[in-house]
Amino acid sequence: MRKQIFPVLLLILALAGCQPRAKDEVVFWHVMGGPLGKTLDSMVADFSKEDPGQKIDPISMGSYTALSQKLMASVAAGNEPLLAQSYEAWTSQLLEKDAVKPFGDYIAQMDDTNYLSDFFPVMLAECSRKGKLTSMPFNKSVPVYYYNKDLFVKAGLDPERFPATWDQFIEAAKKLTLDSNHDGTPEQWGTAFPTGAAWMFQCLVLQNGGEIFSADGREVVFDSPEGIEALQYLVDLIYKHKVAFLTTGFEHQNDFLSGRVAMIQSSSASLAYMSLQKIPFNMGIAPLPMKKRRAVVLSGTNIIMFRKPKEDLMSRGWGLVKWMMEPANTARWSAETSYLPVRRSALNEKILKEKFVRYPGLESAYSQLEYAYPEPNEVIWNIGRSIMDEDGLQPALKGFKTPAEALHKAAKKINQQQGEETGSPWVALILLIAILTLSALGLFWKLHKPKHE
């Protein structure tokens, strides 16, 4: 019981800063920060100028972990926002509680029966349940390769032809790895990637003809021969071919910008941060190499709307989301943040065409949407992704276990938890009482705080 109460106490602390809000406010919880947050705030303000109405208040939760915790807790307390970013595994969990108002309800009332035909199919597939659109695509991204064209030229490689297959990538990485003094530590590496390589691994599994989940979604199957071979490919880059090293966080991006690493895989949205710095070389952008098929996994969150007793409040929320989906606006969102546009017609907007000219290869990298796969939306993936990473990928990448041993262990652990109950009713009761108490205290403080503050 003590083990169960401890995470609840952590959650209570995380909620301590949440003040109860008026029921008629349009509150949008998100995690966009830096230049991304500025763009979102600016766009919400522009919508409010075009369509004055109920005040819209975008609030950053700071991190996805904090957002997830506060969303689940706010539903239990009946104090949820109107709109929020949400990974689809979270959305599946919220749908079980009947907390989400499907956007498909509003689209069904539209006169335009072709409204959704312009959206990228993979995004609609990810946002739908049983043929009904529950969420709308928002900050979506695909993985891309950033590479140093100058180093390609020095290595005798064509800077306009990025490796198209795994084998070609290995050969290019060998030519780009330099150990001039032969001390066993290259001063220039072909590539580098973080220990948290879950997104990279998912793409490799699919490229190799494997799957993450079984067709019925009841169990993970990433420990198949295709998955084991995919992880072995990453392990071999480090230990066999000696063209890669492990990093933490976004250190591989810093090593790339410094010229120490020639090629890195990262999010298309990483361009928004890298472009803030002066890149001291000619940078290329390219789609991921393939093995048996071309495949990438779509990443990022979507927008959900919570059910509210007042229809006009939800209509206002739908108004903002629909506005964000307009070709000109999703093109602006993409151009300023490097997230993907959600509609094909947005690719023809001037603001995006100009960006494609500034960053050669970006348009080709965006074209990966045509063969992208949705991120798994099973509820178990809330913890399954972390288990796959911590128990399956990291032990193999650090050389502690073989890919087969590590992946089998991780898959078994996830599949065992798939059928288990995820918590005690006592824990849920304690959590609910704590949340209601915090809400009451927050309201009391709001009503009685000193006037000079």
C-alpha positions as CSV (number, residue, x, y, z in Angstrom):
1,M,0.0,0.0,0.0
2,R,2.9,2.4,0.8
3,K,4.3,1.8,-2.7
4,Q,1.0,2.8,-4.2
5,I,0.5,5.9,-2.0
6,F,4.0,7.3,-2.8
7,P,3.3,8.1,-6.5
8,V,-0.1,9.6,-5.4
9,L,1.7,11.9,-3.0
10,L,4.0,13.0,-5.9
11,L,1.0,13.7,-8.0
12,I,-0.6,15.7,-5.2
13,L,2.5,17.9,-5.1
14,A,2.4,18.3,-8.9
15,L,-1.2,19.5,-8.6
16,A,-0.5,21.9,-5.8
17,G,0.0,24.8,-8.2
18,C,-3.3,24.2,-10.1
19,Q,-5.9,26.8,-9.1
20,P,-9.6,26.0,-9.9
21,R,-10.8,28.0,-12.8
22,A,-14.1,29.5,-13.8
23,K,-16.3,27.0,-15.7
24,D,-17.0,29.4,-18.6
25,E,-13.4,30.1,-19.5
26,V,-11.9,28.5,-22.6
27,V,-8.7,27.0,-21.1
28,F,-6.1,25.3,-23.4
29,W,-3.5,23.3,-21.6
30,H,-0.3,22.7,-23.6
31,V,3.4,22.2,-23.2
32,M,4.7,24.5,-25.9
33,G,7.6,26.7,-24.8
34,G,10.2,29.0,-26.3
35,P,9.5,30.0,-29.9
36,L,6.8,27.3,-30.2
37,G,4.9,28.8,-27.2
38,K,5.2,32.3,-28.7
39,T,3.7,31.1,-32.0
40,L,0.8,29.4,-30.2
41,D,0.0,32.4,-28.0
42,S,0.2,34.7,-31.1
43,M,-2.1,32.5,-33.1
44,V,-4.7,32.2,-30.3
45,A,-4.6,36.0,-30.0
46,D,-5.1,36.4,-33.7
47,F,-8.1,34.1,-33.6
48,S,-9.6,36.1,-30.8
49,K,-9.2,39.3,-32.9
50,E,-11.0,37.7,-35.8
51,D,-13.7,36.1,-33.8
52,P,-14.2,38.0,-30.5
53,G,-16.0,35.9,-27.9
54,Q,-15.2,34.0,-24.7
55,K,-11.7,34.6,-23.5
56,I,-9.2,31.9,-24.6
57,D,-6.4,31.2,-22.1
58,P,-3.6,29.0,-23.3
59,I,-1.6,27.7,-20.3
60,S,1.7,25.8,-20.6
61,M,2.1,22.9,-18.2
62,G,5.9,22.9,-18.7
63,S,6.3,19.2,-19.6
64,Y,4.4,16.3,-21.0
65,T,4.7,14.4,-17.7
66,A,3.1,17.3,-15.8
67,L,0.4,17.7,-18.4
68,S,-0.4,14.0,-18.3
69,Q,-0.7,13.9,-14.5
70,K,-2.8,17.1,-14.3
71,L,-5.1,16.0,-17.1
72,M,-5.9,12.6,-15.4
73,A,-6.3,14.3,-12.0
74,S,-8.4,17.1,-13.3
75,V,-10.9,14.7,-14.7
76,A,-11.2,12.9,-11.4
77,A,-11.8,16.3,-9.7
78,G,-14.2,17.6,-12.4
79,N,-12.0,20.6,-13.0
80,E,-10.5,19.8,-16.4
81,P,-9.7,22.4,-19.1
82,L,-11.7,22.7,-22.2
83,L,-8.9,22.0,-24.7
84,A,-5.6,20.1,-24.2
85,Q,-2.7,18.5,-26.0
86,S,-2.9,14.8,-25.7
87,Y,-1.0,11.7,-26.8
88,E,-3.4,9.1,-28.2
89,A,-2.7,6.6,-25.5
90,W,-3.9,9.3,-23.0
91,T,-6.9,9.9,-25.2
92,S,-7.8,6.2,-25.1
93,Q,-7.7,6.3,-21.3
94,L,-9.8,9.4,-21.2
95,L,-12.3,7.9,-23.6
96,E,-12.8,5.1,-21.2
97,K,-14.0,7.7,-18.7
98,D,-16.3,9.3,-21.3
99,A,-14.4,12.6,-20.7
100,V,-13.8,13.6,-24.3
101,K,-16.1,15.4,-26.7
102,P,-15.4,14.0,-30.2
103,F,-14.7,16.6,-32.8
104,G,-16.5,14.3,-35.3
105,D,-19.8,15.5,-33.7
106,Y,-19.1,19.0,-35.1
107,I,-17.7,17.8,-38.4
108,A,-20.9,15.7,-39.0
109,Q,-22.9,18.9,-38.8
110,M,-20.9,20.8,-41.4
111,D,-22.2,21.4,-44.9
112,D,-18.8,20.5,-46.3
113,T,-18.9,16.7,-46.7
114,N,-15.3,16.8,-48.2
115,Y,-13.8,18.7,-45.2
116,L,-11.6,15.9,-44.1
117,S,-10.4,14.9,-47.6
118,D,-7.6,17.4,-47.5
119,F,-6.1,16.1,-44.2
120,F,-3.3,13.6,-44.3
121,P,-4.8,10.2,-43.9
122,V,-2.3,9.0,-41.3
123,M,-3.3,11.9,-39.0
124,L,-7.0,11.1,-39.3
125,A,-6.3,7.4,-38.7
126,E,-4.4,8.3,-35.5
127,C,-7.1,10.7,-34.3
128,S,-10.1,8.3,-34.9
129,R,-11.8,5.5,-33.0
130,K,-14.2,3.2,-34.8
131,G,-14.4,5.6,-37.7
132,K,-15.2,8.7,-35.6
133,L,-12.8,11.6,-35.1
134,T,-12.2,12.1,-31.4
135,S,-9.2,14.4,-31.6
136,M,-7.6,16.8,-34.2
137,P,-4.0,16.7,-35.3
138,F,-1.8,19.4,-33.7
139,N,2.0,19.3,-33.1
140,K,2.8,16.4,-35.4
141,S,6.3,15.6,-36.5
142,V,8.2,13.0,-38.4
143,P,11.8,11.9,-37.8
144,V,14.4,13.2,-40.3
145,Y,18.1,13.1,-40.8
146,Y,20.1,16.3,-40.5
147,Y,23.5,16.0,-42.1
148,N,26.7,18.1,-42.7
149,K,27.1,18.5,-46.4
150,D,30.6,19.9,-46.1
151,L,31.7,16.7,-44.3
152,F,30.1,14.7,-47.0
153,V,32.1,16.5,-49.7
154,K,35.4,16.0,-47.7
155,A,34.6,12.2,-47.4
156,G,34.0,11.9,-51.1
157,L,30.2,11.5,-50.7
158,D,27.6,13.2,-52.8
159,P,26.1,15.9,-50.6
160,E,22.8,15.8,-52.5
161,R,22.4,12.1,-52.1
162,F,21.7,11.0,-48.5
163,P,21.9,7.2,-47.9
164,A,18.7,5.6,-49.0
165,T,19.1,2.2,-47.2
166,W,20.5,0.9,-44.0
167,D,23.5,-0.6,-45.7
168,Q,24.3,2.6,-47.5
169,F,24.0,4.5,-44.2
170,I,26.6,2.2,-42.6
171,E,29.0,2.7,-45.5
172,A,28.6,6.5,-45.4
173,A,29.0,6.5,-41.6
174,K,32.3,4.6,-42.0
175,K,33.7,7.2,-44.4
176,L,32.5,10.0,-42.1
177,T,34.2,8.5,-39.0
178,L,37.8,9.8,-38.6
179,D,40.4,8.8,-36.1
180,S,43.4,10.7,-37.4
181,N,45.8,9.9,-34.5
182,H,44.7,6.2,-34.3
183,D,44.1,6.4,-30.5
184,G,40.8,4.5,-30.8
185,T,38.7,7.6,-30.2
186,P,37.5,9.3,-33.4
187,E,37.5,13.0,-33.4
188,Q,34.7,12.9,-36.0
189,W,31.8,10.4,-35.9
190,G,29.4,9.2,-38.5
191,T,26.4,9.5,-36.2
192,A,25.2,9.6,-32.6
193,F,21.9,9.0,-30.9
194,P,20.5,9.2,-27.4
195,T,20.0,6.2,-25.1
196,G,16.3,6.9,-25.1
197,A,15.9,5.6,-28.7
198,A,12.3,4.4,-28.6
199,W,11.1,6.5,-31.6
200,M,14.1,5.5,-33.6
201,F,13.6,1.8,-32.8
202,Q,9.9,1.9,-33.7
203,C,10.7,3.3,-37.1
204,L,13.4,0.6,-37.7
205,V,11.1,-2.2,-36.7
206,L,8.5,-1.0,-39.2
207,Q,11.2,-0.5,-41.9
208,N,12.3,-4.1,-41.4
209,G,8.8,-5.4,-41.9
210,G,7.8,-5.8,-38.2
211,E,5.1,-4.4,-36.0
212,I,5.0,-2.9,-32.5
213,F,1.6,-4.3,-31.6
214,S,-0.3,-7.4,-32.8
215,A,-3.2,-6.7,-35.2
216,D,-5.8,-6.9,-32.4
217,G,-3.7,-4.6,-30.1
218,R,-3.7,-7.1,-27.3
219,E,0.0,-7.6,-27.1
220,V,3.3,-6.0,-28.1
221,V,5.3,-8.0,-30.7
222,F,8.4,-5.8,-31.2
223,D,10.6,-8.7,-30.0
224,S,10.0,-10.5,-33.3
225,P,12.9,-11.5,-35.5
226,E,12.4,-8.2,-37.4
227,G,12.5,-6.2,-34.1
228,I,15.6,-8.0,-32.9
229,E,17.4,-7.4,-36.2
230,A,16.4,-3.7,-36.0
231,L,17.9,-3.3,-32.5
232,Q,21.0,-5.3,-33.6
233,Y,21.5,-2.7,-36.4
234,L,21.8,0.1,-33.8
235,V,24.0,-2.0,-31.5
236,D,26.3,-2.8,-34.5
237,L,26.6,0.9,-35.3
238,I,28.2,1.3,-31.9
239,Y,30.2,-1.8,-31.2
240,K,30.8,-3.6,-34.6
241,H,31.2,-0.7,-37.1
242,K,32.3,1.8,-34.4
243,V,30.7,4.7,-36.2
244,A,28.3,5.8,-33.5
245,F,28.2,6.7,-29.8
246,L,25.4,7.1,-27.3
247,T,24.4,10.5,-25.8
248,T,21.7,11.7,-23.4
249,G,19.0,14.2,-24.1
250,F,19.7,16.4,-27.0
251,E,23.5,16.3,-26.8
252,H,23.7,14.6,-30.2
253,Q,22.3,17.8,-31.7
254,N,25.0,19.9,-30.0
255,D,27.6,17.5,-31.2
256,F,26.2,17.8,-34.7
257,L,26.2,21.6,-34.7
258,S,29.8,21.6,-33.5
259,G,30.9,19.4,-36.4
260,R,31.8,16.4,-34.3
261,V,29.0,14.3,-35.7
262,A,28.1,14.2,-39.4
263,M,24.6,12.8,-39.4
264,I,21.9,12.7,-36.7
265,Q,18.3,11.5,-36.6
266,S,15.9,13.9,-34.9
267,S,12.4,15.4,-35.1
268,S,11.4,17.7,-37.9
269,A,10.5,20.1,-35.2
270,S,14.1,20.2,-34.0
271,L,14.7,22.6,-36.8
272,A,12.9,25.3,-34.9
273,Y,15.6,25.2,-32.2
274,M,18.6,24.5,-34.4
275,S,17.7,27.4,-36.7
276,L,18.0,29.8,-33.8
277,Q,21.7,29.2,-33.8
278,K,24.1,30.1,-36.6
279,I,24.9,26.7,-38.3
280,P,28.5,27.0,-39.4
281,F,28.2,24.6,-42.3
282,N,25.9,23.6,-45.2
283,M,23.1,21.5,-43.6
284,G,21.1,18.9,-45.4
285,I,17.8,17.4,-44.4
286,A,16.7,14.0,-45.7
287,P,14.1,11.2,-45.2
288,L,15.1,8.1,-43.1
289,P,16.8,5.2,-44.9
290,M,14.8,2.1,-45.5
291,K,15.3,-1.7,-45.2
292,K,12.4,-3.8,-46.5
293,R,10.0,-0.9,-46.8
294,R,9.8,2.8,-46.3
295,A,8.3,3.6,-42.9
296,V,8.3,6.2,-40.2
297,V,6.2,6.7,-37.1
298,L,4.3,9.9,-36.7
299,S,4.9,11.6,-33.4
300,G,3.5,14.4,-31.3
301,T,0.2,15.1,-29.7
302,N,-3.2,16.0,-30.9
303,I,-5.9,18.4,-29.5
304,I,-8.8,17.0,-27.5
305,M,-11.8,18.7,-26.1
306,F,-13.4,17.8,-22.8
307,R,-17.2,17.5,-22.4
308,K,-18.7,20.5,-20.8
309,P,-22.3,21.1,-19.7
310,K,-22.5,24.3,-21.8
311,E,-22.7,23.7,-25.5
312,D,-21.6,27.3,-26.3
313,L,-18.4,26.7,-24.5
314,M,-17.6,23.6,-26.5
315,S,-18.6,25.4,-29.7
316,R,-16.0,28.1,-28.9
317,G,-13.4,25.5,-28.4
318,W,-14.3,23.9,-31.8
319,G,-14.2,27.3,-33.4
320,L,-10.5,27.7,-32.3
321,V,-9.5,24.2,-33.4
322,K,-11.2,24.5,-36.7
323,W,-9.5,27.9,-37.3
324,M,-6.1,26.3,-36.5
325,M,-6.8,23.6,-39.1
326,E,-7.4,26.1,-41.9
327,P,-4.7,25.8,-44.7
328,A,-3.2,29.2,-44.1
329,N,-3.0,28.8,-40.4
330,T,-1.7,25.2,-40.3
331,A,0.9,26.4,-42.9
332,R,1.9,29.3,-40.6
333,W,2.1,26.9,-37.6
334,S,4.4,24.6,-39.6
335,A,6.6,27.4,-41.0
336,E,7.2,28.9,-37.6
337,T,7.5,25.8,-35.5
338,S,8.7,23.1,-38.0
339,Y,5.9,20.9,-37.0
340,L,4.0,19.4,-39.9
341,P,1.0,21.0,-41.6
342,V,-2.1,18.9,-41.1
343,R,-3.5,19.4,-44.6
344,R,-2.0,18.8,-48.1
345,S,-3.2,22.1,-49.4
346,A,-1.1,23.9,-46.8
347,L,2.0,22.8,-48.7
348,N,1.1,25.3,-51.4
349,E,0.9,28.2,-49.1
350,K,3.6,30.9,-49.8
351,I,4.9,30.8,-46.2
352,L,5.8,27.1,-46.4
353,K,7.1,27.3,-50.0
354,E,9.5,30.0,-48.8
355,K,10.7,27.8,-45.9
356,F,11.3,24.8,-48.3
357,V,13.6,27.1,-50.3
358,R,15.5,28.1,-47.2
359,Y,15.9,24.5,-46.0
360,P,16.6,22.2,-49.0
361,G,15.4,18.7,-48.3
362,L,12.7,19.7,-45.8
363,E,9.9,19.2,-48.3
364,S,11.2,15.7,-49.2
365,A,11.4,14.9,-45.4
366,Y,7.8,16.0,-45.0
367,S,6.8,13.7,-47.8
368,Q,7.4,10.8,-45.4
369,L,3.8,11.5,-44.3
370,E,2.7,9.4,-47.3
371,Y,4.0,6.3,-45.7
372,A,3.9,7.2,-42.0
373,Y,2.4,5.0,-39.3
374,P,0.4,6.3,-36.3
375,E,2.0,6.1,-32.8
376,P,0.3,3.2,-30.9
377,N,-2.8,4.4,-29.1
378,E,-3.3,1.4,-26.7
379,V,-3.7,2.5,-23.1
380,I,-0.9,0.2,-22.1
381,W,1.5,2.3,-24.2
382,N,1.4,5.0,-21.5
383,I,3.9,2.8,-19.6
384,G,4.7,0.3,-22.3
385,R,6.9,2.8,-24.3
386,S,9.0,3.5,-21.2
387,I,9.3,-0.2,-20.5
388,M,10.4,-1.0,-24.0
389,D,13.0,1.8,-23.8
390,E,14.4,1.1,-20.3
391,D,14.2,-2.7,-20.2
392,G,14.5,-3.5,-23.9
393,L,16.6,-0.9,-25.7
394,Q,19.0,0.6,-23.1
395,P,20.4,-2.7,-21.8
396,A,21.3,-3.8,-25.4
397,L,22.6,-0.4,-26.5
398,K,24.8,-0.2,-23.4
399,G,26.1,-3.7,-24.1
400,F,24.6,-5.4,-21.0
401,K,22.3,-7.8,-22.9
402,T,21.8,-9.1,-26.4
403,P,19.0,-7.5,-28.3
404,A,17.0,-10.7,-28.1
405,E,17.3,-11.1,-24.4
406,A,16.5,-7.4,-23.7
407,L,13.5,-7.2,-26.1
408,H,12.0,-10.5,-24.9
409,K,12.1,-9.4,-21.3
410,A,10.6,-6.0,-22.1
411,A,7.8,-7.5,-24.2
412,K,7.0,-10.0,-21.6
413,K,6.8,-7.4,-18.9
414,I,4.4,-5.2,-21.0
415,N,2.2,-8.1,-22.0
416,Q,1.9,-9.2,-18.4
417,Q,0.8,-5.7,-17.3
418,Q,-1.6,-5.5,-20.2
419,G,-4.1,-7.7,-18.5
420,E,-3.5,-6.5,-14.9
421,E,-5.5,-3.9,-13.1
422,T,-3.6,-0.6,-13.0
423,G,-4.2,0.5,-9.4
424,S,-6.2,0.0,-6.3
425,P,-9.6,1.6,-5.6
426,W,-8.1,2.8,-2.3
427,V,-5.5,4.7,-4.3
428,A,-8.1,6.2,-6.5
429,L,-10.2,7.3,-3.5
430,I,-7.1,8.9,-1.8
431,L,-6.3,10.7,-5.0
432,L,-9.8,12.0,-5.4
433,I,-10.0,13.3,-1.8
434,A,-6.6,15.0,-2.2
435,I,-7.6,16.7,-5.4
436,L,-10.9,17.9,-4.1
437,T,-9.2,19.2,-1.0
438,L,-6.6,21.1,-3.0
439,S,-9.3,22.5,-5.2
440,A,-11.2,23.7,-2.2
441,L,-8.1,25.3,-0.6
442,G,-7.3,26.9,-3.9
443,L,-10.8,28.5,-4.2
444,F,-10.6,29.7,-0.6
445,W,-7.2,31.3,-1.2
446,K,-8.5,32.9,-4.4
447,L,-11.5,34.4,-2.6
448,H,-9.6,35.5,0.5
449,K,-6.1,36.4,-0.6
450,P,-4.8,39.8,0.5
451,K,-5.8,42.7,-1.8
452,H,-2.3,44.1,-2.2
453,E,-1.1,40.9,-3.9
